[in-house]
Amino acid sequence: MSEIAGPASAEPAGAGSAVAGLRLLSEGADHLPGGATEVFLGLDGAFRVTAGAQVRTGTADTAFLRRVATELRTAPAGAPAGAAPAGATRSLTSTGVPGNADAVWSEGTAHPVPAFAALLDALAARVLRPADPAALPAALLRLDPATAAVDTGRAVATIGVVRGRTAYALAEPDGSFGLTALDDAQPLGGSGPEAGLLPTAVALGAVAGRELFAVGGADGAVQVWDAVSGAVLHGTSGGEGAQAVAAALVQDLPLAFSGGADGGDVRAMRADTGQALGTLSVNGNGADVLCAARCADLDLLAAAGQDGVIRVWDVASGTQLHLLVGHIGPVAALAVLSLGDQAVLASGGADRRIRLWDLATGQPVAELDGHTATVTGLAFTEVADRPVLASCALDGTVRTWDVRRAEALHGWPVGEEWLTGIVAVASGAGPVLVVGQQNGRLSRWVAATGSTLGEFAVAGAAVHPVTALAGGELTGRPMLAAGYGDGTLRLWDAGIGVELYALAPDGGPITSLALAQGGPDGPVLVCGTAAGAVRSHALRDGAALPVPAPHAGAVTGLAFGAGGAGAVPALVSAGADSTLRVRSALDGTPLLQLATGQGGVTALAAGEAGGHLLLVSAGRDRTVRLWHGVSGQAGPVCEGLAAPAETIAFGVFGGRPVVIGGGTDGSVLVWEVHDGSRVAALTGGSAAVRTLVAQELDGETLLAAGDEQGTLRLWHLPSGTLLNEAGLAQAALAISFADTGLTVVGPGGVTTL
């Protein structure tokens, strides 16, 4: 069968010309990301997912194809092939599949869509929204880089002070952004589209005697500049570089390394403080898996990815020592065995073959064959004083190998589930292998014999797959850490099988785990996530460590703020990932992270009341929530919006602080800060409100609002009276009150009214 060349809707309708495979069509289904979605899976594993303007293509592992084929054979018979009934919201069509008659299943008919279509739903969700909870292991799907999701920026603006002059910051959808004086349009700094950011939020602020400029991007990155000198002060990289992580204790410091599949460099940082230490180039090839090791007094890092090549560096010098070539297709697992002054690297992946390499020379040592699907996990241990390698794969089996002889020792099936990872932990009866499964289970096996020891108990239902495993020690006790497809992280005392804690999701599904043993404050556990964020936790209690991670999704709001005397000037960012992140405005030190639970933050504002920093966030759940900006304590919840707020601001109403929200439906509501009660609803238009500003003039509070269609409205806030309404030639993005009237910034520049 040839690869799919165009969208399914463009294919000829005749049965003889239909491409062989399965096609699932869903209209507005809640369980799929987006509205109408089409999934096509060909006989060779090539898939295409279409949702609106989004088209993603790639290849599914043979293990996925086998599962689908098995389910198809046992599915209830469908109707004879033909068009789905008119009005069907969901249908599945099978065409040209060997051993199966062409058929169609449709909801609301005598032949409803069979249950195994959930596998295609999960495929669609995995490739369209990788940061959402995942039901499939990452190794099952390989996305074509050319069709990877591309976020887009949008025009955003704010007004502030630069070099002592009133100025505005304007970011364009093409990625360019700049600072411009309001009075004479003099450029005060900025960048063109080549800057690499797709701006989605901007902020100007004067803090600690310095004028700062911040930009948030579609990839979750936040960058901060000195607005006067143009110097970059600090920032986070976007979500492109942290799906894979490794960790090691180097010169008594816990280090973390992170890389991603999109071709970005591998980054090094302190695992406990987040201090950036440099990068290692992968020549644009990306990294799906990382592994740190020590060999002959050298601290080494190995990285591998889609091209099947393994790169090995000396961490101290950044020198690339080896380029290991031999795998055909992506490498999905790495493990290192240290043998005195020598070390053996094991690698496995989509070609189903395990290769052993001498890390001192970079030469191949052996090839191990036996698995019949992608190798997803490797772990070294010792049995009867001889080194043993354990492996697991998507074929559902675990195998052990004699490292010195390069011979198979044992092999056994774990079950019908895909196996996602393996780790060796110590026990009183000898080494135990812990295997992660797609169904969320963690099974235990005696490494020497393959005898089962049962499973690790999970507090509550683990309905998402185990996606990463790591083992280590804490106060002499063996520990096991597991990451899940919903982003949950759990830690067990592996010796007694007791769960010590479970940490809530942050940054999407966990894709990799690594442990830096030791360090000033004990072991550090580092996590990579599907959204590209790095998580770092103290192993002892799971406390989050200050890693300056990007948002797992677009930045939707930025604001500078400060509390009373002695408070640290803050930069606050909000994201589509439903989090608020507070950092030091001057150096980026993480201060606070809040999970808002709002289904994605849509607007943000920072203010001060009683000497305290206050934050207000609006969400897709149509709520507006107040937060203490230092303690993170939740304040009142403001309700009543009929649509999510696009913009939000602080103001004064009757001498009392209020919060004002402008909705995507054109509504403007006002709430009391102290209790969240609604005090006003202002009549406006129906277009989304993009900007709001309240101003006290002669003891009266005026409110100006601009919308997406370029309409500007001015209200007397205490009475709710609409004073003026004017049409503009462009959308209103930012407003300020001036002595002579109102200044409005739009995509095309400034309008004065």
HELIX and SHEET records of a PDB file:
HELIX    1   1 ALA A    8  ALA A   10  5                                   3    
HELIX    2   2 ALA A   15  SER A   17  5                                   3    
HELIX    3   3 THR A   62  THR A   74  1                                  13    
HELIX    4   4 ALA A  117  LEU A  128  1                                  12    
HELIX    5   5 ALA A  138  LEU A  140  5                                   3    
HELIX    6   6 PRO A  145  THR A  147  5                                   3    
HELIX    7   7 PRO A  193  ALA A  195  5                                   3    
SHEET    1   A 8 ALA A  79  PRO A  80  0                                        
SHEET    2   A 8 ALA A 103  SER A 106 -1                                        
SHEET    3   A 8 ARG A  90  THR A  95 -1                                        
SHEET    4   A 8 GLY A  21  SER A  26 -1                                        
SHEET    5   A 8 THR A  37  GLY A  42 -1                                        
SHEET    6   A 8 ALA A  46  ALA A  51 -1                                        
SHEET    7   A 8 GLN A  54  ALA A  60 -1                                        
SHEET    8   A 8 LEU A 141  LEU A 143 -1                                        
SHEET    1   B 4 VAL A 156  VAL A 162  0                                        
SHEET    2   B 4 ARG A 165  ALA A 171 -1                                        
SHEET    3   B 4 PHE A 177  ALA A 181 -1                                        
SHEET    4   B 4 PRO A 187  SER A 191 -1                                        
SHEET    1   C 4 PRO A 199  VAL A 207  0                                        
SHEET    2   C 4 ARG A 210  GLY A 217 -1                                        
SHEET    3   C 4 VAL A 222  ASP A 226 -1                                        
SHEET    4   C 4 VAL A 232  THR A 236 -1                                        
SHEET    1   D 4 ALA A 244  VAL A 250  0                                        
SHEET    2   D 4 LEU A 253  GLY A 259 -1                                        
SHEET    3   D 4 VAL A 266  ARG A 270 -1                                        
SHEET    4   D 4 ALA A 276  LEU A 280 -1                                        
SHEET    1   E 4 VAL A 289  CYS A 295  0                                        
SHEET    2   E 4 LEU A 298  ALA A 304 -1                                        
SHEET    3   E 4 ILE A 310  ASP A 314 -1                                        
SHEET    4   E 4 THR A 319  LEU A 324 -1                                        
SHEET    1   F 4 VAL A 331  LEU A 339  0                                        
SHEET    2   F 4 GLN A 342  GLY A 349 -1                                        
SHEET    3   F 4 ILE A 354  ASP A 358 -1                                        
SHEET    4   F 4 GLN A 363  LEU A 368 -1                                        
SHEET    1   G 4 VAL A 375  VAL A 383  0                                        
SHEET    2   G 4 ARG A 386  ALA A 393 -1                                        
SHEET    3   G 4 THR A 397  ASP A 402 -1                                        
SHEET    4   G 4 GLU A 407  PRO A 413 -1                                        
SHEET    1   H 4 LEU A 419  VAL A 425  0                                        
SHEET    2   H 4 VAL A 432  GLN A 437 -1                                        
SHEET    3   H 4 LEU A 442  VAL A 446 -1                                        
SHEET    4   H 4 THR A 452  GLU A 455 -1                                        
SHEET    1   I 4 VAL A 466  LEU A 474  0                                        
SHEET    2   I 4 ARG A 477  TYR A 484 -1                                        
SHEET    3   I 4 LEU A 489  ASP A 493 -1                                        
SHEET    4   I 4 VAL A 498  LEU A 503 -1                                        
SHEET    1   J 3 ILE A 510  ALA A 516  0                                        
SHEET    2   J 3 VAL A 524  THR A 529 -1                                        
SHEET    3   J 3 VAL A 534  ALA A 538 -1                                        
SHEET    1   K 4 VAL A 555  GLY A 561  0                                        
SHEET    2   K 4 ALA A 570  GLY A 575 -1                                        
SHEET    3   K 4 THR A 579  SER A 584 -1                                        
SHEET    4   K 4 PRO A 590  ALA A 595 -1                                        
SHEET    1   L 4 VAL A 601  ALA A 609  0                                        
SHEET    2   L 4 HIS A 612  GLY A 619 -1                                        
SHEET    3   L 4 VAL A 624  HIS A 628 -1                                        
SHEET    4   L 4 ALA A 634  CYS A 638 -1                                        
SHEET    1   M 4 ALA A 645  PHE A 653  0                                        
SHEET    2   M 4 ARG A 656  GLY A 663 -1                                        
SHEET    3   M 4 VAL A 668  GLU A 672 -1                                        
SHEET    4   M 4 ARG A 678  LEU A 682 -1                                        
SHEET    1   N 4 VAL A 689  LEU A 697  0                                        
SHEET    2   N 4 GLU A 700  ASP A 707 -1                                        
SHEET    3   N 4 THR A 711  HIS A 716 -1                                        
SHEET    4   N 4 THR A 721  GLY A 727 -1                                        
SHEET    1   O 3 ALA A 734  ALA A 738  0                                        
SHEET    2   O 3 GLY A 741  GLY A 746 -1                                        
SHEET    3   O 3 GLY A 749  THR A 752 -1                                        
END                                                                             
